[in-house]
Amino acid sequence: MAHLSEEALSEYYEIVSKMFGSEDEEFQFYNNYALERGFSVRKSYVEWDNDNHDLLNLRKFVCSREGFRELKYMKNGNRKRKARNISRVGCRARLVVARVGCRARLVVARVKETGRWHVKDFIDEHNHPLAPRELACMLRSHRRIFEEQKASIVEMEISGIRKHQIMDILKMWYGGFDMVGCTDRDIYNFSYSYKQETIAAGDAQTVISHLKACQDKDPEFFFKYLVDADGHLNGLFWSDSQSLLDYEAFGDVVIFDSTYRTNRYNMPFVPFVGLNHHRSTVIFDCGIISHETSEAYEWMLRTFFAAMAQKHPISVITDGDLAMQRAIRVVWPNSNHRLCLWHMEQNIFRNLHDDDLREEFRTFLYDCCSIEEIERKWVESLERNQVTSEDSRLHQMYQMRNLWCAAYQQGRCFLGLRSNQCSESLNSRLL
């Protein structure tokens, strides 16, 4: 230690002479020391007592960049997740603490009853740059969400504030990013863990309990759920008093689709939306079903009909789901039905590979001529393209032409809407 300064020697002897009452106490000491120095701490090697396997004898704390990643973790193979960036560079800094009474030492019998810990080994040599104090707080072992922050995050999430906005609010409260003590990713992880704890008793029961609580606060709140013979939740539907008022005023045209299923259960989420007098999107109801069958959609449409005071919409816009089409014909036979033109455009691109044929098909989407004229053009197109099989894509589209041809939709009330994009744009916001 001849090369060490007097100040460094004094610090070294002060650390090696320390005694601790618990593992948490020693970790907190070394982590605070690492924060001042500019590195992160990781728990490493551990030894257990041979006689009492629940009792620690030795614990090693190291710099997070100590050692090297094992070869088995370097091989990606068929893993789906991207490998983490390599951060270990062989740093030698470490603090080894041993329980007084460990058999490797000669003083076991004398002080074993106290259960105290002492510093057995301490090295403070780093082979990498250390972080400045204002950035060290963002290293992994120093980041934490305090209890008062957790309470604030939960309250803001309940209020509908997005997580990146929560981080902006915390930065404003504490006076800067480095003063918050956590990152955006920490907030996302905490929110996920909190939700997991909330639904630990059962996801479906938790949701139903929440909807019952909403009903207690809002007498006009409506919800209904469907279970199978085994008690599994197969369908869920809900709306509030504002939705009922909006539908009464603006429910002439209803838009819904079930193509959005990016939730942990992969269950179709079905929002019912419309347009108000400012042509802004309003939400009428929301539902979740387990399977996209005509029976499931019929249950949802009948539930919607019951929730909305037995009022049928004048017109409906949906995607091209066949089960949904059958359900609408059964439950809302007198409502005008139009298929989303955006989905139709996508189907043209996927199924028709000839550019001329694509353009010809698009004319049927937007040509507002008479029905007699469009029928004549259809027959000529089918003959020109030699479409004879009833299984061909063009023939199938011809069979349902009254749902998407502009000529068949003339004079019907759709408020100028041709697609369900206003519904899809809300999906990520609602889930």
N, C-alpha and C positions, 0 to 999 in steps of 0.2 A: 504494500500500500504506500510505498515511498513516493510514488508519482502523484498521490492524491493531495489536494490542498488541505490546509488545517480545517477549513470550514466543511469540506467534504468528509474528512475523517470524523469530525464532531457529529455530523449528521449520521454517519454510518454507525458509530458506537451508540448513538441515541436510539436508533432503530433496533439494533441487535439486542439491546438491553430491555426492550419493552416486554410486557406481559399482558395477556389478553384473557378475558373471561369466557369467550365463546368464539365459534367460527365466524359468526356474523360480525362480531366486533373487529376481528382481525381483517376480514375482507373490507369492511368499511374504512378501516385505517389505510390499507394499501390502496384502495380505490381513490380516497381523498388525496393521497400522496401522488398517485398517477395523474390525477386531474391537474395538480399544480405543475407537474413535470411535463405533461403533454402527451400521454399515451393511455391506452385502454388496457383493462385487466381481464384476464380469463382464468377460470378455475381449471387446474390441470390434475396432476397425479394425486392420488389419495391412498392412504393405508388405513386398514381397519384393525381393531383389536382382535386378537385371536380367540380370546375368551368371551368377549362380548361383541358380537358382530354388528350391534347397533351403535357402537362407540368408535369414533374416529381417533386415530393415533397421530396421523400426519396428513397435512394438507399443503399442496403447493399452488401458489398463485403466480401466474406468469404474465408477461406482456402479451397482448393479443397477437402480436406478430412473431412470437417465439416459435421455433421449430419450423417444420415444413409439412405441407399437405401430403398425406399418405398416397401412394401410387394408386390404390384402389379407388380413391375419390377423384383421381385425375382422369380416369377413363370414363367417358360419357356413355358409351355403349348405346343401349336403346332407351335411355331415360328420356322422359317427356319434358322434364324441367331443365332449363338452362343452368349449366354449372355456375357456381358463384365465382366471382373474381378472386384470384389468388392474392391473399394479404399477408401470409406468413413468409418471413424472410430470414428466419434463423436467429432472431434476436435472443440474447442470453439473459436479459433482465428477468429476475424472479425473486420471489420471497417465499421461503419455505418455513412453515411453522409446525412445530411438533408438540404434541401433548406431553407435558412433564409427567414422567412415569412410563413413557414408551420404552420397550425392552431394549432398544438400541442404545439407550443412555444408561449411565451408571446411577442416576439419581431417582430411579423409578420408585423404589420402595419408600423413599423419604417424603416425596411430595405428591404422590399419586392421589391422596384423598382430596386435595384441593381442586383438582381438575383444571388447573390453570394452563395456559399456553405460553410458550416462549419462542423467540425467533431462533431457528436453527441455522439458517443460511440466508444470506442476502447479497444479491448481485445487482448492480445498477448500471449495466453496460448495454447500450443500444447501438445497433448497426444501421439505424434508419433515422431520418429527421423526426424530431418531436414537434407536435402541434403547438401553436401559440395558445395562450390561455383562453382567448375569446372563441377559439374553434375547438378546443379540447372538450368542451362541454357537449359537443355533438358526437363524440366517439361513443361506441356502443355501451360500454359499462357505466358511462356517466349519464346516459339518457334515461329519464323516467317521467312518468305522468303522476303528479301528486294528487292526493285525494280530492282537494278542492278543485283541481283541474278536471278530474274525472266527473265530478258532479256537474260542473259547467258544461262539459262536452255532452253528457247525457241530456241535459235540459235543452241545449241548442239543437241536438238531433231530433228530439221530440217536437221542437218548434219547426222542423223542416229545413234547417240550415245545413248546407252541404259541407262535407268534411274539409275541403280546401278553403272554404269560407271560415270555418271554425278556426283553422290555423291562422288566418289573417286577423281574426278577432283577438286570439291569444297574443299574437305579436304586438298588436296595438295596446293590449292591456299591460303586458310586461315590459314594453319598451324595446322590442327588437327580437329577431330570430334566436339569437344566442342566449336570451334571457328566459325563453319559454321552457327550455330543458328537454324538449322532445321534437320529433320531426313529423311530417305529414304521415309517413308510413307508420309511426308509432300510434297516431290517432286512429288510422284505419284498423290496425291490429287490435287496439283496445275496443273499438266499436264492435268489431266482429266477435271478440271474446265476450263482451257484455251481452250481445244478442244470444250467443250460445248458452250463457248462463240463464238468461231470461226464459228460454224455451226448453230448459233441461227437463221439465216435467212432461213435455210432450208438445211437439210443434202445433198440431191441430188444436189441442185443447187450449194452448196459450192464445192462439188466434181467436178462437171462439170466445174465450174469456175477455179478450180485449174488445171484441165487437159488442159483447154484452155491456161492458163498461161504457162504450160509446152510446149505446141505446139508453142507458140510464141518464146520460148527460143531455141527449137529444131525443125527445119522445118520438120525433118523426124519422129517426134513424131506422133503416130497414136492413135486415140481413137474414139470409137463409142458407142452410148447408145441406148437403146430401151425403149419406154414408151408405156403404155396401153392407152385405150380410155379415162381414167380419168386423164391422165397425170402422173401416178405413174411410177417410174423407175423400169423396169423389168429386165434389163440387162445392163451390162457395160463391156467394153473391152478396153484395152490399151497396148501399147508397145512403146519403144523408138528406136532411131537409132542404138544403140548398139545391141538391140535385133534382129533387122533386119540383121545386119552383122553376128551375132552369128548363126542365123537360116540358112543363106545362106551357111555358112561353116559347121555347125554341125547339120543341121535339118533333117538328114536321119531318126532318131528315135525320136519320140515325146512321152513324158510321161505326163499324166495328170489324175487327179482324183478330185472329188468334195465332198469328205467325210469330209472336214474340214469346219465347220460352227459355230465355237465358236466366233461369233461377235454379237453385240447387236441386229442385225436384224435377226439372225439365217438364213442368206442367204448363199448358197453354194459358196465357193471361189474356183476358178478353175485356178491354175497356169499351164502353158505349159512349160515344162522344157526338157533339153536334156543333153548330155555329150559332152565335148570338147575333144581335142586330148590328154589332160592330165587326162582324165576321171574325170574331175571336173564338178560339176553341173552348167549349164548355164540356165538362164531364157529367154525364148522366148517371152511370153506374159502372161498377167493375165486377169482374167475375173470374174465377179460376176453375178449370175442369181437369179431370185426370186423363180423359181420352177424348179425341176428336171424333165422336160418333154422332149420328143424327139424334139419337136418344138424349145424349148429353146436351146438345144444342137446343133441343126442344125443351128440356127442363130449364135451361137458362133463359130462353125467350119467354116461356110461360111465367117464370119468376119475375122477369123484367116487366111483363104485362101486369102482374099483380102489384108490384112495387109502384108502378107509375099510374095508379088509379084507373086501370083498365083502358088506357089510351093507346091505340095503335099508331105507329108512325105512318106518315104518308108515303115515304120512300126510304129505302135502305141501300147502303153501299157496303159491299164486303169484298173479300178476296175470292179466289176461285175455288174454295173448298167445297167439294160436292156434298159432304154431310151437312154443312151449313146451309147450302142451297135447298136441300130436302127439308130441313127444319123450318126454314122461312116459308116454304110452300105450305107446310102443314099449319103452322102457328099464325103466320101473318099472310094469308092467301091474297088479301086485297091490297097489300102494300106493293108499291113499285120497287123492283129490285134491279140494281145495276152492279156489275162487276167492276172492280178497280182497274182503271185503264193503265195505271203504272204496272200492275202485275201482268196485265195483258201484253204490254210492251216487253216485259222480261220474258214471258213465254214465247213471244215471237223470236226474240234473239236466241233463246236456248234451243227451240225446236225447228225453226226454219233457217236453213243454211244458205239459201240462195237470196242474194241481195234484191233482185227484182221481185221475187215472191214476197219478201218482207215488205217492200214498199207498197205492193199491191194489197197486201193484207191490211196495212195501216190505213188505206183509204176507207175500208169498211168501218174502222174505228171512229173516224171523224167526219165522214161524208154524210151530210144531213139531207140527202135527197129523199124522195118518197120510198115507201116500203116496196112498191111494185118495181121501181127502178133498181133498188139495192138487190132485190131477189133476182132480177135479170142479170145483174153484174155477177152475183154469186154463182149462178148456173154457168155463165160463160167462163168464170175463173176455174171452177171445178173441172169443166170439160177441157179447158186449155192446159191445165196442169195434170190431166189424166188421173184425177182422184176418183177411184172406183171403190176402194175398200172402206168399209164403215169404221175400221179401226184406225184409219189414218188421222193425224192430228188436225188437218184442215176440215175433214168431215165432222169430227167431234166438235170443233169450234162452230161449225155451221149449225149443228143441232141446237146449240145454246145461244144463237145469234141475237135472240130477243133480249139477252141480258147485257150485251156490250155494244152492239151496233148502234151508232148514233141515230140512224134512221128510225129505229124502234123506240128510242128514248125521247124523241121530240114531243113537246107539249107536256111532259111530266115534270113534277116539282123536285128538283135536286139542288136548288139554290146555287146553280152554277158549278157544283162539285162533280168531279169526274174520278177522283181517287180517294183512298183512305189514308193518305199521307199525314193528315193532321192527327189521326189516331196513332200511327206508328211513331210520330215525333214525341208523343207524350209517354210512351212505354217506359223508357229509361228513367223518366222523372217519377213515374208512379210506383215503380218497383223498388 
